[in-house]
Every structure is written in structure tokens, then in C-alpha cells.
Amino acid sequence: MQEQQSSIYKHSMKLERRTASLYVQNTGCQQCPPSYGWGPGVRNHFLLHHVVRGRGVYHCRGRRYELQAGDTFLIYPDTTIHYHADSEEPWEYVWVGFSGLDAQGYVEQTDFTPNMPVLRAKDGEGVRELMEAVYQSCGSAPWEQLEMNSRLYALLAFLVRTAQRQGRPREETDCAVLAAEYIIHHYEEPITVEGLAAYTSVSHSSLYRRFLKRFQMSPKRFLMAYRIERACALLTETECSVQEISNSVGFEDPFYFSRAFKEIKGVSPRQYANMAKGRVKRPEMEESSIEAATIV
């Protein structure tokens, strides 16, 4: 990276993307003057810094970290921090701020933790190159926004991959949660309980027990109920036929779809659509048990 003046800063932030899975909130690089710092204060998003050259100090959660070229430190949202450049060998760093619904989950798969928000020089060159790639791709054009976010994914993928190589023990994800997430993202495809068990690397009986414990229903019932919930959205928001909706949510047989829908909702799909659109009076309907199931 070439020497950069402190005034050079690239920023990308759009409020309407707050519900996105992952996105770059800001990115930049800075050659700091001696003793230049920020804080104490808090950020409302994750902020990753990589030290390109020089030295500095990062204060977080009552601890002091002396950093040098090749080190990387992470600022967690809503955490009071303070950092400043060395008085004799001030640092230059590149940073990437990011947020999104999945940001926390991705960070938890890296070697960063709230009590250890620093990675030392190991793999530092790879981190630097990927962070600079995010910075260099920043721009206002739609394709630049896509490219910048794709490079953020590459950066986090690298941090997750190297963390796994370093062998840090990590908590295994509940097989029921993995299977439920697969259902939510692939509900329109053919899905079997045997396939879900193979996907999560557990036996059919183990998956069944974990689903009952986690969601108070079987995997088959969860799949059925989720497909019906997606069908409800289509019945409410579109003018699609019952057969079109049946195909769209993973039912090959529209008659079986109608029977399953009535079993869960208490009315036929067409009756549900008419009631949702105010065409007929709404009777009492059963609430799908999927609405009470929360994946956390």
C-alpha cells in the first residue's frame, strides 16, 4: 500500500441495507501522525483494523495491546475502546467496518473473541491483501458495491478458514439448527429427513430427538409447517393458482398440498386467500406451530 495521508478516507453506508446479511459500512486507510488516536468511545458496528507499518496501542475491556506491523485488531459494536499511534513510530493501518444480520455469527467463527480482539502477525499478509482489496473496490456504482461486499465475504472466509487451521476449539452448531436453516433456504426443493440427517452428519433418530428438544416438533412437521407459511405469503401477496403455489413451496401434488394446508390452517388455500384479501369473513384459524419456533 502506498503512503496515505490522514485525509484519505472511503466510506460506504446506506441505511436501507441495515437488514442485509453482511455489508461494508466503511473502509479506509490512514497514515497517522505521532500519538494520534481515537476514543474513548464506542462504534455501532464491527470495525477491523490491520497495521501495515509502524506501532500503536489498542485499549479494550481494561486491557492494553501493543501492536505492530502485521497485527490485526477488531472493535466490537457498543464496546468502549481507545487506540492511538506510537509517538516515535506511528502506525499506518487499513480498516474495514461491517455490519449485517449475519456479521456476529461470522465473527464468532474466527479467532477473534471479545476477550481477545487481536490477531498477531500470523497470516497477516493475507489479511492485509484482502482488506486492501475491500478498500480499493469501494465506490458508489452498483457493481462496485457488489464487488466490495463480495471481497468482504472473502476476507471473513479467510479469517474463518485460518482459524480452523489454527485448531482453536469451537462449539459445534446444533444439528437441529443446521437442518432448520437448510429447510428455510431450500424449502422449495425435494427434502427428506434422511437427507437432512446426512447433511448434519447425525443419525435419523438423533436428528428427530434434537428437533423435538429444540423446536417441539419433528423435522417432517417443521418442513411441512414452514412450507405452509411460505404458501400463506404467496396466497396473500399474489394471484397465483393453488397449483402454482404448491409447486413453488415444494409440494409436487397440489391435492396433497391442499390437504396439508387445511390440516395446519383449518381452511383450504383458496379460502385462506379470499379471507386474507378481505373477500370473505375470516373464521377462527389454527395458528401454525412453526410461528412459535425460533432459530437462535
N, C-alpha and C positions, 0 to 999 in steps of 0.2 A: 504494500500500500504506500502511495506517495505521501509526503508530509502534508497534513491538512491543517488549515487554520481553524481556530475555535469557532469561527462564524459559519463554517460549512456544516450544514445540517439538512437532512432529508426527513420528511415527515409524511406519514400516510395515516389518515384517521377518518372513518366515516361512521357516523352514529347508527345508520341503518344496518350496519353489519354486526351489531352487538350480539345478535343471536346466531352468528355464523359459528361453524365448528372450530375454526382456527384462522387467524388473520394477523398480519403485521400491523401494529398500531403506530410504531415509529421506528426509524432506523437512522443511523448517522455515524460519523467518526469525528474524533476530536484530538488535536494535539494540545494538551493542557499546559498553561503557564505554571511555574513553580507554586506549589501549595494550593493550587486551585481545587475547589471541592464543591460538593452539593450536600445539603442537609444540615441538621437532621430533618427528616421529612418522610413521607410515605408516597408510594405510587399506587395507582388503582389497577395495574396490570403487571404481568411478568416483564422483567427488563434484564436482558442478558448482556454482559459486557465481556469483551475479550481484550486483554492487554497485548498490544502489538509490540511496544517497546517502552522502556522506562520502568518506573516503580510507582507504587501508590499504596494506600491503606483503605480497607473496607471495614466499617463497623456495623455489626448486625447482631441483634439479640444479646447484647452485652459482651460480645467477643470482638477481638481485633485481628484482622487478617492482613499481613504484609504480603503484597502481591508484586509480581514482576512479569516480564515478557513471557508469554505462553500460558499464563494463568487466565482462568475464566471465572467470573462470579455472577450469581443470579440474585436479583432482587425480587422478592415475593410480594404480591399485592397486599396492601394495607399493613405493611411491616415497617416500623421505623428504622431507617438506615442513615448512614453518613459515610461518604467516601471522599478522599482527597489525594491529589498528586504529591509525590515526593518533592521536597524543597530543592534538591540538588539534581535529581534525575527524573523530572516529571514524566508521567506516563502519557502515551498515546493509546487510545482504545477505539474499538468499533463496537457499536451496540445495536441490538435488535429488541424492540419492545413488542410483545404479542399478547393476544387475548383470544377469547372464544370459549364456547361451551366445553370443548374437549381439551383445552390448554392444561388444566390442572391434571387430568389423567395422563397426558403425555409426559408432563414434567415428573410425575411420580414414577415413571418407568426409567428415568435417567438416574445418574449417580448423585444428583442434587437432592438435598433434603433441607427442611427449614433449619435444622441444627448444623448442617454442613453445606452451606451455599456456595462453596468454592471447589473448582476442579483445578488441580495443579497442572504442570506443563505437559503431562502425558496426553497424547493425541491433540496437542494444542494447535499444530499446523493445520490439521483437518478442520477443526472448529473455526480457525481464522479464515480459511478459504471459503467455507460455507457461509459465514456471517458476512464476509465482504461481498459474496455473490448476492445475498439479500439486499445489501446496501446499493450495489451497482445496478440492480434491476428496478430500483424504486422509480416510480413515475406516475403520472396521472392518467395515462391512456389505459383503456380496459385491459389490453393484452399485458401491459406492464404490471397491473395489479394482480393478474392471474399468475404471471411469471414470478413475481415477488413472493406470493403466498406459496407457490409450488416449491420455491427454494427454502422457505421457512419449514415446510414439511421435510425437505431433505436434511436440513440442519437438525431437526428434532429426531429424525430417523437415525442419523449418525450418532447422536448422543445416546439414544436407546440401544443401538447396536454395540457401541463401545462399552456401555455399562454392562451388558450381558457378557461381553468378552472378559471384562474385569472380574466377573464372577460375584458381584455383590448379591447376597441373598435377598430375595424379594418375595412378597406374599403372592401366592397363587390366586388367580381370579376364580371365583365360584363358578363351577361348571354350569349351574342353572342360569347364572347371569350371562355367560358366554352364549348359551343356547338361546336365551331370550333375545339377546341382541341380534343373533343371527336371524331369528324369526322376524324381528322388526324390520331388518334390512332386506330380507329375501322372502317375505310372506307370499308374494305372487308366484313363487317358483314351487315345484314339487318338493315337499319336505316330509320326511318320515322321522319317527322317534329314533329309529335305528341309525339314520343318518346323522341326527343331532348328537347321539351318543358317540359315534365315531369322530365327529368334528371336535367334540370336547374331550376325547380320549378317556371316556369312562364307560362303564357297562350300562346297559339299558336300565337295570334295576337301580343303580346308583344315581343316574340322572333323574329317574322317577322320584326317588326319595328326596333328592335335593330340591326338586321343583315343589314338592308338597311342603317342604320346610320353608322355602323362600317365598313362594307365591300362593300357597294354599290351594294349589290346583295341579293337575298333571300337565306334562308337556303338551300332550294332544289337546287338552282343554285350552291351554294358553294359546296355542296356534289357532284353534278354532275361534276363540273369542277375539283375538287380535284381527283376524281376517274379517270378522263381522263388524268390528269397529271401523275398519277401513271402508267396508261396504257402506256403512251408515254415512260416512263423509261423502262418498260418491252419490248416494241416493239423495242427499241433501243439496249438494252443490252442482250436480249435473243433471242432464236429462237422458242419461244412458239407460239402455234397456236392462232388464234383470239379467239377461244372458251376458251382456257386455260387462256388467259389474261382476258377475260370477267369474268370468274369465279373468278379470283384472285383479281379483283378490285371491286367486289360486284355486278356485273350485272348477273342476272340469265338467261337472254335471250341474246345470242350473236347477234341476229339481232337488238335488241333494242340498244345494246352497239354500234354496227357499226353506226346506225343512229345518236346516241348521239355524237359519236366521230366525225363524219363528220360535224355535226352541229357546233361543237365548233372549230374543227381544219381545216375544209374546205376540207379535203381529207379522204379517208377511212383508217382504221387502217393498212391494208396491204400496201397501197400506202405510208403511213407515215413511215412504217418500211423500205421499199425499199429506200425511199429518205434519211432517217437517216443513212442508211448503204451505201449510195453512188451508189445504183443500178440504179436509175433513176434520171433525173433532178428534182430539187426541185422548185415547183412553189410557188407563194406567198400564205402564210397560215395565217389564223387569229391567233392572239395571245390570249391565254386563259386569261380571266379576273381574274382567280384565281392568276395569277402571280403578279398581282398588289396589291393583298390583303395581308396585313402584320398583323400578330397577335403580338401585343405588350402588 
